[in-house]
Amino acid sequence: MEEETSVDVCVRPRHEYTRRLVAAAPVPDPDLQRRRREQRSLQLSSGS
């Protein structure tokens, strides 16, 4: 469990589970969502 303010948890999650949870949340901006998907694909292909 993270012990920070809700803003800190969403902006700078410290634990892997929280990072993945925040990254999975949909984004209402289609361009931003596309960039996030591309970034995630690059991370997966590079093994990060």
LINPE-V724519 format. One record per backbone hydrogen bond with DSSP energy under -0.5 kcal/mol. CO is the residue of the C=O (numbers start at 1). NH is the residue of the N-H. Records with the same first field share a line. If there is no record, write none. Layout:
CO->NH / NH
//
This chain:
5->9
6->10
7->11
8->12
15->19
16->20
17->21
18->22
19->23
20->24
21->25
22->25
28->30
29->33
30->34
31->35
32->36
33->37
34->38
35->39
36->40
37->41
38->42
39->43
40->44
41->45
42->46
43->47 / 48
//
